[in-house]
Amino acid sequence: MAVEPATATKPPKGFAKAVALWPNGAPGALGDGEGDIPKIYVYPAPGSGVHSAVIVIPGGGYFHLAIEKEGGEEARWLNAHGVTAFVLEYRLGPRYHFPSPMLDGARAMRYVRSHAAELGVARDKIGLWGFSAGGHLASYLATVNDNGTSGAEDPIDRVSDRPDFAIVSYGRYTMDDSIPRKTNMEGLLGDHPTKAMLDSISVVKRVTKNTSPCFIFSTTADQTVNPMNATAFYDALKQADVPVELHIFELGQHGTGMAQGIKGMSEIAIYPTLVANWMEMHGWMSQE
């Protein structure tokens, strides 16, 4: 059977450097082409001192990455607010399926935390910001994580991959049939996922009291990912006593990104301000 070619992604704008997460090849890699090498694009915050950090995870249905609209733009905004940012380029379907993107996201968390000193970031103030499929990936990492493996040969594997917080925008968090959906996340699971596979990526089933604090954003008008996903995730977090904030706007199609300058939808332009307020409240962003 022919192996699907890797999906390559044009880098976002304005990054300082790119870092391959596994210099000697990622686990399960099927080649060494551009789309076979998960990486982070580094956006250092200006100024001296130790900064909080956010890894931005673009969406694209696990088939491609909206890496500028849901990556570069957010990274530059975070920099302007004193936060060091990283944009994650993770492996994609149809060449790669679960758990490759999860491994890439977890590795990014461990990399930033293990290199915190040289990156000038606080080890306990590293969060995720994911959009659509990236929102699903961020929520999964916020829910399924560990403290690292002490004594691991690779020092990066010795630290925790638990994000200190997660911001998730218009993602799918449950595969329960009670919430209508058009797809079964084929980009992540392939064309014929079993119920067990669907359950394994259904984040609401994985929530515990250890799940990272979350900020959830969605829109009622989203026709791609039902906003009931956002309320289901909120309910699961609330039930587990996890700090959570939820905003669902009436207008706004799927894929609003930073929600700036969208004609006829000025209401949702407040989104970045709400994110900033939430981060400031928790000490993850300095108050201006």
C-alpha positions in Angstrom: 0.0 0.0 0.0 1.4 3.4 -1.0 2.3 5.7 1.9 0.7 9.2 1.7 3.1 12.0 1.2 3.8 14.3 4.2 1.9 17.5 4.4 4.4 20.4 4.4 3.5 23.8 5.8 4.9 27.2 4.9 6.2 28.8 8.1 4.4 31.7 9.9 5.8 35.2 9.7 8.2 36.9 12.1 9.7 34.0 14.1 13.3 34.2 15.5 14.2 30.6 14.9 12.7 27.1 14.3 13.5 24.2 16.5 13.1 20.5 15.5 11.5 18.8 18.5 13.3 15.5 17.8 16.6 16.3 16.0 17.2 12.6 15.4 13.7 11.9 14.1 10.3 11.9 15.7 8.8 8.6 17.1 6.9 6.9 14.3 8.4 9.1 11.6 7.8 7.8 8.1 10.6 9.9 6.5 12.7 13.0 6.9 10.9 15.4 4.7 9.6 18.8 5.8 6.2 17.4 6.9 7.8 14.6 8.8 9.7 16.9 11.3 7.5 18.4 14.0 8.9 21.7 15.2 8.2 24.9 17.1 8.8 28.4 15.7 10.2 30.7 18.5 8.9 34.2 19.2 10.9 35.6 22.2 9.2 38.3 24.2 11.0 41.7 24.1 12.8 42.9 27.2 14.8 41.3 29.9 13.6 39.1 32.8 11.6 35.9 32.9 8.4 35.7 30.8 5.4 33.5 30.8 5.1 31.4 27.6 2.3 30.2 25.3 2.6 27.5 22.6 0.1 28.3 19.8 -1.5 25.3 18.1 -3.0 26.1 14.6 -6.1 24.3 13.3 -6.8 22.7 10.0 -8.8 19.5 10.6 -5.6 17.6 11.3 -5.0 17.7 7.5 -3.3 21.1 7.1 -2.3 24.0 9.4 -3.7 27.6 9.3 -0.3 28.5 10.7 -0.3 32.2 10.1 -4.0 33.0 11.0 -4.0 30.7 14.0 -0.3 30.8 14.9 1.8 33.7 13.8 -0.7 36.4 14.4 -1.3 35.2 18.0 2.4 34.8 18.6 3.1 38.4 17.7 0.2 39.6 19.8 1.5 37.6 22.8 4.9 39.2 22.2 3.4 42.6 22.3 1.9 41.7 25.7 5.2 40.5 27.1 4.7 36.8 26.6 7.2 34.5 24.8 5.4 32.5 22.1 6.0 29.3 20.1 4.0 28.1 17.1 3.7 24.4 16.9 3.9 22.6 13.5 2.7 19.1 14.2 2.4 16.0 11.9 -0.8 15.7 9.9 -3.1 13.2 8.2 -3.5 11.3 6.0 0.2 10.3 6.5 0.1 10.6 10.3 -2.7 9.7 12.6 -3.3 9.5 16.4 -1.2 9.6 18.5 1.4 11.5 16.4 0.0 15.0 16.8 -0.4 14.3 20.6 3.2 13.2 20.9 4.3 16.3 19.0 2.3 18.6 21.3 3.5 16.9 24.5 7.1 17.1 23.2 6.7 20.8 22.6 5.5 21.3 26.2 8.4 19.3 27.6 10.9 21.1 25.3 9.9 24.5 26.4 9.8 23.5 30.1 13.2 21.7 30.0 14.8 24.7 28.2 13.0 27.3 30.3 16.2 29.0 31.6 17.8 29.5 28.2 14.5 30.6 26.7 13.9 33.1 29.5 10.5 31.7 30.5 9.0 30.6 33.8 8.7 26.8 34.1 5.4 27.1 35.8 3.8 29.6 33.4 3.7 27.7 30.1 0.3 27.5 28.4 -1.3 26.4 25.2 -3.6 28.3 22.8 -5.3 26.1 20.2 -7.8 26.7 17.4 -10.2 24.2 15.9 -8.2 20.9 15.5 -5.5 22.7 17.5 -8.1 23.5 20.1 -8.9 19.8 20.4 -5.2 19.0 20.6 -4.7 21.7 23.3 -7.6 20.4 25.3 -6.3 16.8 25.0 -2.9 17.9 26.3 -4.5 19.8 29.1 -6.3 16.6 30.1 -4.0 13.7 29.2 -0.5 14.4 30.6 2.1 13.2 33.1 5.0 14.3 35.3 7.7 13.0 33.0 10.0 10.0 33.4 12.7 10.4 36.0 16.0 9.0 34.8 15.0 9.0 31.1 17.9 9.0 28.8 16.6 12.2 27.1 16.5 15.0 29.6 13.5 16.5 27.9 11.5 13.4 28.8 12.2 14.0 32.5 9.9 17.0 32.8 6.1 17.3 32.9 4.1 17.9 29.7 1.1 19.3 31.7 0.3 22.8 30.4 -0.2 25.4 33.2 -3.3 26.7 31.3 -5.0 26.3 28.0 -7.0 28.6 25.7 -9.2 26.8 23.3 -11.1 28.3 20.4 -13.9 26.6 18.5 -12.6 23.0 19.0 -14.3 19.7 19.2 -14.1 18.2 22.7 -16.6 15.4 22.5 -17.5 12.7 20.0 -20.7 11.9 21.7 -23.5 11.3 19.3 -25.8 13.6 21.2 -24.0 16.5 19.7 -24.4 16.7 15.9 -21.1 16.5 13.8 -20.3 16.2 10.2 -17.1 14.3 10.5 -15.3 11.8 12.7 -12.0 13.7 12.8 -10.7 11.6 9.9 -7.5 13.6 9.8 -6.6 12.3 13.2 -8.3 8.9 13.2 -8.4 7.8 9.6 -11.5 6.9 7.5 -13.2 4.2 9.7 -12.6 5.0 13.4 -14.1 2.6 15.9 -16.1 3.7 18.9 -13.1 3.0 21.1 -11.0 5.3 19.0 -13.7 8.0 19.1 -13.9 7.7 22.9 -10.1 7.9 23.3 -10.0 11.4 21.7 -13.2 12.6 23.4 -11.7 15.1 25.8 -14.8 15.5 28.0 -14.4 11.8 29.0 -10.8 12.4 30.1 -11.2 15.4 32.4 -10.0 15.1 35.9 -9.3 17.5 38.8 -5.7 17.7 37.4 -6.9 19.1 34.0 -5.3 22.5 33.3 -7.4 25.7 33.9 -9.1 26.5 30.6 -10.5 29.5 28.7 -13.1 28.4 26.1 -14.2 30.5 23.1 -16.8 29.6 20.6 -19.7 31.1 18.5 -23.3 30.1 18.2 -23.1 30.6 14.4 -20.3 28.0 13.9 -21.6 25.5 11.3 -18.4 23.4 11.3 -17.9 22.5 15.0 -21.1 22.6 17.1 -20.7 25.1 20.0 -22.3 22.6 22.2 -18.8 21.1 22.3 -17.8 24.2 24.3 -20.6 23.9 26.8 -19.9 20.1 27.2 -16.3 20.8 27.9 -17.2 23.6 30.3 -19.6 21.3 32.2 -16.9 18.6 32.5 -14.4 21.0 33.8 -16.8 22.7 36.2 -17.9 19.3 37.6 -14.2 18.4 38.2 -13.6 21.7 40.0 -11.2 22.9 37.3 -10.9 26.7 36.9 -12.7 27.6 33.7 -14.1 30.6 31.8 -16.5 30.2 28.8 -17.4 32.8 26.1 -19.9 31.9 23.3 -20.7 34.7 20.9 -23.8 34.8 18.8 -22.1 35.7 15.5 -19.0 34.4 13.9 -18.4 31.5 11.5 -15.8 28.8 12.1 -12.2 29.9 11.9 -12.4 33.5 13.3 -8.8 33.5 14.5 -8.2 36.6 16.5 -11.6 37.9 15.4 -10.4 41.3 14.3 -11.9 43.4 11.5 -14.6 40.9 10.5 -17.3 42.8 8.7 -20.6 43.0 10.6 -19.2 41.2 13.6 -17.6 43.9 15.6 -18.9 42.2 18.8 -16.4 39.4 18.7 -13.4 41.7 18.3 -13.3 41.8 22.1 -11.9 38.2 22.1 -8.2 39.1 22.6 -9.0 41.5 25.4 -10.9 38.7 27.2 -7.9 36.4 26.8 -5.6 39.1 28.1 -7.9 39.8 31.1 -8.0 36.1 32.0 -4.3 35.7 31.7 -3.6 38.8 33.8 -6.0 37.6 36.5 -4.1 34.4 36.9 -0.6 36.0 36.6 0.2 34.6 33.2 0.4 38.1 31.6 1.6 41.3 33.2 -1.0 44.0 33.6 -0.3 47.0 31.3 
